[in-house]
Amino acid sequence: MKILLLGKDGQVGRELCRALLPLGEVVALGRSDADLRNRDALLAALATCPADVIVNAAAWTAVDKAESDPDTALQVNASAASVLARHARAAGALLVHYSTDYVFDGALARPYTEADTPHPLNVYGSTKLAGEQAIHASGCDALVFRTSWVYSAHGSNFLKTMLRLARERETLDVVADQHGAPTSAELVADLSVQAIQRRRAGLLPAGTYHLAASGSTSWHGFAKYIIAGAAARGAALKLVPEKIRAVAARDYPAAAQRPRNSILDTSLLSNALQREMPPWTEPVDRVLDQLVKPGDPAWRAKA
Protein backbone atom coordinates (compact mmCIF):
# COMPACT_ATOMS: atom_id res chain seq x y z
CA MET A 1 0.00 0.00 0.00
CA LYS A 2 1.30 3.47 -0.89
CA ILE A 3 0.33 6.27 1.47
CA LEU A 4 0.71 10.02 1.00
CA LEU A 5 0.68 12.01 4.24
CA LEU A 6 0.20 15.77 4.18
CA GLY A 7 0.98 17.88 7.24
CA LYS A 8 3.79 15.71 8.62
CA ASP A 9 5.04 18.40 10.99
CA GLY A 10 1.77 19.02 12.85
CA GLN A 11 0.71 17.32 16.06
CA VAL A 12 -1.38 14.63 14.36
CA GLY A 13 0.98 14.45 11.39
CA ARG A 14 3.96 13.61 13.56
CA GLU A 15 2.06 10.75 15.21
CA LEU A 16 0.83 9.53 11.83
CA CYS A 17 4.42 9.32 10.58
CA ARG A 18 4.90 6.64 13.22
CA ALA A 19 1.52 4.94 13.10
CA LEU A 20 1.23 4.59 9.31
CA LEU A 21 4.57 2.85 8.76
CA PRO A 22 3.29 -0.74 9.29
CA LEU A 23 0.70 -0.24 6.53
CA GLY A 24 3.18 0.21 3.69
CA GLU A 25 5.26 2.82 1.91
CA VAL A 26 4.69 6.29 3.40
CA VAL A 27 5.60 9.55 1.68
CA ALA A 28 5.27 12.32 4.27
CA LEU A 29 5.14 15.94 3.12
CA GLY A 30 5.24 19.20 5.05
CA ARG A 31 4.25 22.73 4.10
CA SER A 32 7.47 23.29 2.16
CA ASP A 33 6.67 20.23 0.02
CA ALA A 34 2.92 20.78 -0.45
CA ASP A 35 1.56 24.13 0.73
CA LEU A 36 -2.24 23.87 0.89
CA ARG A 37 -2.42 27.63 0.30
CA ASN A 38 -0.99 27.07 -3.18
CA ARG A 39 -3.27 25.03 -5.45
CA ASP A 40 -0.63 24.51 -8.15
CA ALA A 41 1.97 23.33 -5.63
CA LEU A 42 -0.55 20.93 -4.11
CA LEU A 43 -1.49 19.50 -7.50
CA ALA A 44 2.20 19.07 -8.38
CA ALA A 45 2.81 17.16 -5.15
CA LEU A 46 -0.16 14.91 -5.82
CA ALA A 47 1.03 14.22 -9.37
CA THR A 48 4.50 13.19 -8.24
CA CYS A 49 3.33 11.04 -5.31
CA PRO A 50 0.72 8.52 -6.52
CA ALA A 51 -0.90 6.80 -3.58
CA ASP A 52 -3.59 4.32 -2.58
CA VAL A 53 -4.38 6.35 0.54
CA ILE A 54 -4.09 10.12 1.00
CA VAL A 55 -4.05 11.27 4.61
CA ASN A 56 -4.58 15.01 5.07
CA ALA A 57 -3.35 16.09 8.48
CA ALA A 58 -2.63 19.63 7.29
CA ALA A 59 -5.01 22.41 8.31
CA TRP A 60 -5.35 26.01 9.39
CA THR A 61 -5.96 25.56 13.13
CA ALA A 62 -5.37 29.10 14.42
CA VAL A 63 -8.96 29.61 15.55
CA ASP A 64 -8.72 33.28 16.51
CA LYS A 65 -6.48 34.29 13.58
CA ALA A 66 -9.02 32.80 11.18
CA GLU A 67 -11.43 35.58 12.14
CA SER A 68 -9.10 38.19 10.62
CA ASP A 69 -7.88 36.04 7.72
CA PRO A 70 -10.90 34.04 6.56
CA ASP A 71 -9.65 33.75 2.97
CA THR A 72 -6.53 31.83 3.97
CA ALA A 73 -8.46 29.64 6.38
CA LEU A 74 -10.96 28.84 3.62
CA GLN A 75 -8.19 28.07 1.14
CA VAL A 76 -6.44 25.63 3.46
CA ASN A 77 -9.42 24.03 5.17
CA ALA A 78 -11.92 23.89 2.32
CA SER A 79 -10.51 24.66 -1.13
CA ALA A 80 -7.48 22.39 -0.65
CA ALA A 81 -9.74 19.66 0.72
CA SER A 82 -11.79 19.91 -2.46
CA VAL A 83 -8.65 19.54 -4.59
CA LEU A 84 -7.61 16.47 -2.61
CA ALA A 85 -11.07 14.93 -2.87
CA ARG A 86 -11.30 15.36 -6.64
CA HIS A 87 -7.83 13.92 -7.06
CA ALA A 88 -8.64 10.97 -4.79
CA ARG A 89 -11.76 10.17 -6.77
CA ALA A 90 -9.92 10.31 -10.10
CA ALA A 91 -7.10 8.16 -8.73
CA GLY A 92 -9.37 5.68 -6.93
CA ALA A 93 -7.63 6.50 -3.65
CA LEU A 94 -9.00 6.61 -0.11
CA LEU A 95 -8.92 10.10 1.41
CA VAL A 96 -8.56 10.45 5.18
CA HIS A 97 -9.31 13.96 6.46
CA TYR A 98 -9.59 15.60 9.90
CA SER A 99 -12.29 18.00 11.02
CA THR A 100 -13.36 19.47 14.32
CA ASP A 101 -15.90 19.67 17.12
CA TYR A 102 -16.17 23.38 16.25
CA VAL A 103 -18.54 22.58 13.39
CA PHE A 104 -21.21 22.57 16.14
CA ASP A 105 -22.58 25.53 18.10
CA GLY A 106 -22.57 23.78 21.47
CA ALA A 107 -26.24 24.49 22.17
CA LEU A 108 -27.20 20.87 22.83
CA ALA A 109 -27.14 19.49 26.37
CA ARG A 110 -25.79 16.12 25.26
CA PRO A 111 -22.82 14.85 23.23
CA TYR A 112 -23.04 15.54 19.51
CA THR A 113 -23.55 12.63 17.12
CA GLU A 114 -22.65 12.46 13.46
CA ALA A 115 -26.35 12.86 12.64
CA ASP A 116 -26.63 16.27 14.35
CA THR A 117 -26.80 19.31 12.08
CA PRO A 118 -23.61 21.40 12.19
CA HIS A 119 -23.86 25.09 12.97
CA PRO A 120 -20.41 26.61 13.49
CA LEU A 121 -19.93 29.76 15.55
CA ASN A 122 -16.63 30.91 14.05
CA VAL A 123 -14.68 31.13 10.80
CA TYR A 124 -12.49 28.17 11.64
CA GLY A 125 -15.49 25.89 12.20
CA SER A 126 -17.19 27.21 9.07
CA THR A 127 -14.15 26.50 6.88
CA LYS A 128 -13.70 23.02 8.32
CA LEU A 129 -17.36 22.29 7.65
CA ALA A 130 -16.95 23.55 4.08
CA GLY A 131 -14.05 21.12 3.70
CA GLU A 132 -16.20 18.23 4.90
CA GLN A 133 -18.94 19.18 2.47
CA ALA A 134 -16.55 19.46 -0.46
CA ILE A 135 -15.15 16.01 0.24
CA HIS A 136 -18.55 14.34 0.43
CA ALA A 137 -19.81 16.23 -2.63
CA SER A 138 -16.86 14.93 -4.69
CA GLY A 139 -18.03 11.35 -4.36
CA CYS A 140 -14.56 10.12 -3.41
CA ASP A 141 -13.93 7.29 -0.98
CA ALA A 142 -13.33 9.16 2.25
CA LEU A 143 -13.09 8.91 6.01
CA VAL A 144 -13.60 12.23 7.80
CA PHE A 145 -12.73 12.29 11.50
CA ARG A 146 -14.01 15.06 13.74
CA THR A 147 -11.89 15.37 16.84
CA SER A 148 -11.57 17.76 19.77
CA TRP A 149 -9.07 19.61 21.97
CA VAL A 150 -6.03 17.96 20.38
CA TYR A 151 -2.70 17.99 22.21
CA SER A 152 0.61 16.14 22.15
CA ALA A 153 4.16 16.34 23.44
CA HIS A 154 5.08 18.33 20.35
CA GLY A 155 4.02 21.63 18.84
CA SER A 156 1.85 24.31 20.39
CA ASN A 157 -1.19 23.25 22.39
CA PHE A 158 -3.13 23.90 25.59
CA LEU A 159 -1.27 21.31 27.64
CA LYS A 160 2.16 22.70 26.84
CA THR A 161 0.96 26.26 27.32
CA MET A 162 -0.31 25.41 30.81
CA LEU A 163 3.03 23.84 31.73
CA ARG A 164 4.87 26.94 30.55
CA LEU A 165 2.60 29.32 32.40
CA ALA A 166 2.80 27.22 35.56
CA ARG A 167 6.52 27.93 35.71
CA GLU A 168 5.99 31.68 35.23
CA ARG A 169 2.87 32.55 37.26
CA GLU A 170 1.43 31.96 40.69
CA THR A 171 -2.20 32.43 39.61
CA LEU A 172 -4.05 31.77 36.38
CA ASP A 173 -7.58 32.32 35.02
CA VAL A 174 -9.01 29.52 32.85
CA VAL A 175 -12.43 29.20 31.23
CA ALA A 176 -14.72 26.80 33.09
CA ASP A 177 -17.97 26.96 31.08
CA GLN A 178 -16.77 25.24 27.89
CA HIS A 179 -16.70 21.45 27.96
CA GLY A 180 -15.11 18.82 25.75
CA ALA A 181 -12.80 15.83 25.66
CA PRO A 182 -9.05 16.48 25.49
CA THR A 183 -7.79 14.09 22.80
CA SER A 184 -4.19 13.12 22.18
CA ALA A 185 -2.69 13.18 18.71
CA GLU A 186 -1.41 9.67 19.44
CA LEU A 187 -4.97 8.38 19.86
CA VAL A 188 -6.10 10.13 16.68
CA ALA A 189 -3.26 8.57 14.69
CA ASP A 190 -3.64 5.05 16.09
CA LEU A 191 -7.40 4.91 15.51
CA SER A 192 -6.96 6.39 12.03
CA VAL A 193 -4.70 3.48 11.11
CA GLN A 194 -7.21 0.95 12.41
CA ALA A 195 -9.95 2.66 10.43
CA ILE A 196 -7.87 2.68 7.24
CA GLN A 197 -7.22 -1.03 7.60
CA ARG A 198 -10.90 -1.79 8.10
CA ARG A 199 -11.99 0.51 5.28
CA ARG A 200 -9.53 -1.07 2.86
CA ALA A 201 -10.85 -4.49 3.88
CA GLY A 202 -14.44 -3.39 3.28
CA LEU A 203 -15.31 -3.65 6.98
CA LEU A 204 -15.89 0.06 7.68
CA PRO A 205 -18.30 2.28 5.71
CA ALA A 206 -16.99 5.53 4.29
CA GLY A 207 -18.28 8.70 5.93
CA THR A 208 -17.85 11.00 8.91
CA TYR A 209 -16.91 9.72 12.36
CA HIS A 210 -16.34 11.33 15.73
CA LEU A 211 -12.93 10.47 17.18
CA ALA A 212 -12.19 11.66 20.71
CA ALA A 213 -11.31 10.35 24.13
CA SER A 214 -14.16 9.39 26.43
CA GLY A 215 -15.51 11.50 29.24
CA SER A 216 -15.30 15.26 29.37
CA THR A 217 -13.98 18.20 31.34
CA SER A 218 -13.75 21.96 31.12
CA TRP A 219 -10.65 23.90 30.12
CA HIS A 220 -10.37 24.74 33.83
CA GLY A 221 -10.58 21.08 34.81
CA PHE A 222 -8.05 20.18 32.11
CA ALA A 223 -5.64 22.82 33.40
CA LYS A 224 -5.91 21.62 37.00
CA TYR A 225 -5.28 18.02 35.94
CA ILE A 226 -2.20 19.04 33.94
CA ILE A 227 -0.65 21.06 36.76
CA ALA A 228 -1.41 18.47 39.42
CA GLY A 229 0.08 15.77 37.21
CA ALA A 230 3.23 17.76 36.50
CA ALA A 231 3.73 18.49 40.20
CA ALA A 232 3.26 14.81 41.05
CA ARG A 233 6.05 14.01 38.59
CA GLY A 234 8.45 16.31 40.38
CA ALA A 235 8.16 19.49 38.35
CA ALA A 236 9.06 22.67 40.23
CA LEU A 237 6.17 25.02 39.47
CA LYS A 238 5.07 28.40 40.78
CA LEU A 239 1.44 27.53 40.14
CA VAL A 240 -0.59 25.05 42.20
CA PRO A 241 -3.98 23.71 41.07
CA GLU A 242 -5.81 25.62 43.82
CA LYS A 243 -4.60 28.90 42.35
CA ILE A 244 -6.16 28.23 38.94
CA ARG A 245 -9.29 30.38 38.99
CA ALA A 246 -12.43 29.36 37.12
CA VAL A 247 -13.78 32.11 34.87
CA ALA A 248 -16.61 32.40 32.38
CA ALA A 249 -15.87 32.63 28.66
CA ARG A 250 -17.49 36.07 28.58
CA ASP A 251 -14.82 37.29 30.99
CA TYR A 252 -12.02 35.95 28.78
CA PRO A 253 -12.59 37.71 25.46
CA ALA A 254 -11.30 36.06 22.29
CA ALA A 255 -11.68 36.92 18.62
CA ALA A 256 -13.53 33.68 17.87
CA GLN A 257 -16.56 32.44 19.76
CA ARG A 258 -16.26 28.86 21.03
CA PRO A 259 -19.07 26.36 21.64
CA ARG A 260 -19.96 25.71 25.28
CA ASN A 261 -20.47 22.01 24.56
CA SER A 262 -17.79 20.35 22.41
CA ILE A 263 -18.45 16.81 23.60
CA LEU A 264 -18.60 14.30 20.74
CA ASP A 265 -20.49 11.01 20.85
CA THR A 266 -17.96 8.46 19.60
CA SER A 267 -20.14 5.34 19.76
CA LEU A 268 -20.34 5.02 15.96
CA LEU A 269 -16.57 4.69 15.60
CA SER A 270 -16.18 2.66 18.78
CA ASN A 271 -18.69 0.10 17.53
CA ALA A 272 -17.17 0.03 14.05
CA LEU A 273 -13.65 -0.57 15.39
CA GLN A 274 -14.87 -2.74 18.27
CA ARG A 275 -12.82 -0.62 20.63
CA GLU A 276 -13.71 1.57 23.58
CA MET A 277 -12.28 5.07 23.67
CA PRO A 278 -9.90 5.59 26.61
CA PRO A 279 -10.79 8.08 29.36
CA TRP A 280 -9.35 11.47 28.50
CA THR A 281 -7.04 11.37 31.51
CA GLU A 282 -5.04 8.32 30.38
CA PRO A 283 -3.42 9.86 27.28
CA VAL A 284 -2.77 13.07 29.23
CA ASP A 285 -0.78 11.03 31.74
CA ARG A 286 1.29 9.50 28.93
CA VAL A 287 2.15 12.90 27.49
CA LEU A 288 3.06 14.23 30.93
CA ASP A 289 5.34 11.20 31.35
CA GLN A 290 7.09 12.22 28.14
CA LEU A 291 7.44 15.87 29.07
CA VAL A 292 8.05 15.81 32.83
CA LYS A 293 10.64 13.27 33.87
CA PRO A 294 12.07 12.84 37.40
CA GLY A 295 15.45 14.47 37.69
CA ASP A 296 15.17 16.41 34.44
CA PRO A 297 17.08 19.69 34.99
CA ALA A 298 14.54 21.52 32.84
CA TRP A 299 11.93 21.07 35.57
CA ARG A 300 14.01 21.95 38.63
CA ALA A 301 13.40 25.15 40.53
CA LYS A 302 15.49 28.05 39.31
CA ALA A 303 18.14 29.26 41.71
C-alpha positions in Angstrom: 0.0 0.0 0.0 1.3 3.5 -0.9 0.3 6.3 1.5 0.7 10.0 1.0 0.7 12.0 4.2 0.2 15.8 4.2 1.0 17.9 7.2 3.8 15.7 8.6 5.0 18.4 11.0 1.8 19.0 12.9 0.7 17.3 16.1 -1.4 14.6 14.4 1.0 14.5 11.4 4.0 13.6 13.6 2.1 10.8 15.2 0.8 9.5 11.8 4.4 9.3 10.6 4.9 6.6 13.2 1.5 4.9 13.1 1.2 4.6 9.3 4.6 2.9 8.8 3.3 -0.7 9.3 0.7 -0.2 6.5 3.2 0.2 3.7 5.3 2.8 1.9 4.7 6.3 3.4 5.6 9.5 1.7 5.3 12.3 4.3 5.1 15.9 3.1 5.2 19.2 5.0 4.3 22.7 4.1 7.5 23.3 2.2 6.7 20.2 0.0 2.9 20.8 -0.4 1.6 24.1 0.7 -2.2 23.9 0.9 -2.4 27.6 0.3 -1.0 27.1 -3.2 -3.3 25.0 -5.5 -0.6 24.5 -8.1 2.0 23.3 -5.6 -0.5 20.9 -4.1 -1.5 19.5 -7.5 2.2 19.1 -8.4 2.8 17.2 -5.2 -0.2 14.9 -5.8 1.0 14.2 -9.4 4.5 13.2 -8.2 3.3 11.0 -5.3 0.7 8.5 -6.5 -0.9 6.8 -3.6 -3.6 4.3 -2.6 -4.4 6.3 0.5 -4.1 10.1 1.0 -4.1 11.3 4.6 -4.6 15.0 5.1 -3.4 16.1 8.5 -2.6 19.6 7.3 -5.0 22.4 8.3 -5.4 26.0 9.4 -6.0 25.6 13.1 -5.4 29.1 14.4 -9.0 29.6 15.6 -8.7 33.3 16.5 -6.5 34.3 13.6 -9.0 32.8 11.2 -11.4 35.6 12.1 -9.1 38.2 10.6 -7.9 36.0 7.7 -10.9 34.0 6.6 -9.7 33.7 3.0 -6.5 31.8 4.0 -8.5 29.6 6.4 -11.0 28.8 3.6 -8.2 28.1 1.1 -6.4 25.6 3.5 -9.4 24.0 5.2 -11.9 23.9 2.3 -10.5 24.7 -1.1 -7.5 22.4 -0.7 -9.7 19.7 0.7 -11.8 19.9 -2.5 -8.7 19.5 -4.6 -7.6 16.5 -2.6 -11.1 14.9 -2.9 -11.3 15.4 -6.6 -7.8 13.9 -7.1 -8.6 11.0 -4.8 -11.8 10.2 -6.8 -9.9 10.3 -10.1 -7.1 8.2 -8.7 -9.4 5.7 -6.9 -7.6 6.5 -3.6 -9.0 6.6 -0.1 -8.9 10.1 1.4 -8.6 10.5 5.2 -9.3 14.0 6.5 -9.6 15.6 9.9 -12.3 18.0 11.0 -13.4 19.5 14.3 -15.9 19.7 17.1 -16.2 23.4 16.3 -18.5 22.6 13.4 -21.2 22.6 16.1 -22.6 25.5 18.1 -22.6 23.8 21.5 -26.2 24.5 22.2 -27.2 20.9 22.8 -27.1 19.5 26.4 -25.8 16.1 25.3 -22.8 14.8 23.2 -23.0 15.5 19.5 -23.5 12.6 17.1 -22.6 12.5 13.5 -26.4 12.9 12.6 -26.6 16.3 14.3 -26.8 19.3 12.1 -23.6 21.4 12.2 -23.9 25.1 13.0 -20.4 26.6 13.5 -19.9 29.8 15.5 -16.6 30.9 14.1 -14.7 31.1 10.8 -12.5 28.2 11.6 -15.5 25.9 12.2 -17.2 27.2 9.1 -14.1 26.5 6.9 -13.7 23.0 8.3 -17.4 22.3 7.7 -16.9 23.6 4.1 -14.1 21.1 3.7 -16.2 18.2 4.9 -18.9 19.2 2.5 -16.6 19.5 -0.5 -15.2 16.0 0.2 -18.5 14.3 0.4 -19.8 16.2 -2.6 -16.9 14.9 -4.7 -18.0 11.3 -4.4 -14.6 10.1 -3.4 -13.9 7.3 -1.0 -13.3 9.2 2.2 -13.1 8.9 6.0 -13.6 12.2 7.8 -12.7 12.3 11.5 -14.0 15.1 13.7 -11.9 15.4 16.8 -11.6 17.8 19.8 -9.1 19.6 22.0 -6.0 18.0 20.4 -2.7 18.0 22.2 0.6 16.1 22.1 4.2 16.3 23.4 5.1 18.3 20.3 4.0 21.6 18.8 1.8 24.3 20.4 -1.2 23.2 22.4 -3.1 23.9 25.6 -1.3 21.3 27.6 2.2 22.7 26.8 1.0 26.3 27.3 -0.3 25.4 30.8 3.0 23.8 31.7 4.9 26.9 30.6 2.6 29.3 32.4 2.8 27.2 35.6 6.5 27.9 35.7 6.0 31.7 35.2 2.9 32.5 37.3 1.4 32.0 40.7 -2.2 32.4 39.6 -4.1 31.8 36.4 -7.6 32.3 35.0 -9.0 29.5 32.9 -12.4 29.2 31.2 -14.7 26.8 33.1 -18.0 27.0 31.1 -16.8 25.2 27.9 -16.7 21.5 28.0 -15.1 18.8 25.7 -12.8 15.8 25.7 -9.1 16.5 25.5 -7.8 14.1 22.8 -4.2 13.1 22.2 -2.7 13.2 18.7 -1.4 9.7 19.4 -5.0 8.4 19.9 -6.1 10.1 16.7 -3.3 8.6 14.7 -3.6 5.1 16.1 -7.4 4.9 15.5 -7.0 6.4 12.0 -4.7 3.5 11.1 -7.2 1.0 12.4 -10.0 2.7 10.4 -7.9 2.7 7.2 -7.2 -1.0 7.6 -10.9 -1.8 8.1 -12.0 0.5 5.3 -9.5 -1.1 2.9 -10.9 -4.5 3.9 -14.4 -3.4 3.3 -15.3 -3.6 7.0 -15.9 0.1 7.7 -18.3 2.3 5.7 -17.0 5.5 4.3 -18.3 8.7 5.9 -17.9 11.0 8.9 -16.9 9.7 12.4 -16.3 11.3 15.7 -12.9 10.5 17.2 -12.2 11.7 20.7 -11.3 10.3 24.1 -14.2 9.4 26.4 -15.5 11.5 29.2 -15.3 15.3 29.4 -14.0 18.2 31.3 -13.7 22.0 31.1 -10.6 23.9 30.1 -10.4 24.7 33.8 -10.6 21.1 34.8 -8.1 20.2 32.1 -5.6 22.8 33.4 -5.9 21.6 37.0 -5.3 18.0 35.9 -2.2 19.0 33.9 -0.7 21.1 36.8 -1.4 18.5 39.4 0.1 15.8 37.2 3.2 17.8 36.5 3.7 18.5 40.2 3.3 14.8 41.0 6.1 14.0 38.6 8.4 16.3 40.4 8.2 19.5 38.3 9.1 22.7 40.2 6.2 25.0 39.5 5.1 28.4 40.8 1.4 27.5 40.1 -0.6 25.1 42.2 -4.0 23.7 41.1 -5.8 25.6 43.8 -4.6 28.9 42.4 -6.2 28.2 38.9 -9.3 30.4 39.0 -12.4 29.4 37.1 -13.8 32.1 34.9 -16.6 32.4 32.4 -15.9 32.6 28.7 -17.5 36.1 28.6 -14.8 37.3 31.0 -12.0 36.0 28.8 -12.6 37.7 25.5 -11.3 36.1 22.3 -11.7 36.9 18.6 -13.5 33.7 17.9 -16.6 32.4 19.8 -16.3 28.9 21.0 -19.1 26.4 21.6 -20.0 25.7 25.3 -20.5 22.0 24.6 -17.8 20.4 22.4 -18.5 16.8 23.6 -18.6 14.3 20.7 -20.5 11.0 20.8 -18.0 8.5 19.6 -20.1 5.3 19.8 -20.3 5.0 16.0 -16.6 4.7 15.6 -16.2 2.7 18.8 -18.7 0.1 17.5 -17.2 0.0 14.1 -13.7 -0.6 15.4 -14.9 -2.7 18.3 -12.8 -0.6 20.6 -13.7 1.6 23.6 -12.3 5.1 23.7 -9.9 5.6 26.6 -10.8 8.1 29.4 -9.4 11.5 28.5 -7.0 11.4 31.5 -5.0 8.3 30.4 -3.4 9.9 27.3 -2.8 13.1 29.2 -0.8 11.0 31.7 1.3 9.5 28.9 2.2 12.9 27.5 3.1 14.2 30.9 5.3 11.2 31.4 7.1 12.2 28.1 7.4 15.9 29.1 8.0 15.8 32.8 10.6 13.3 33.9 12.1 12.8 37.4 15.4 14.5 37.7 15.2 16.4 34.4 17.1 19.7 35.0 14.5 21.5 32.8 11.9 21.1 35.6 14.0 21.9 38.6 13.4 25.1 40.5 15.5 28.0 39.3 18.1 29.3 41.7 
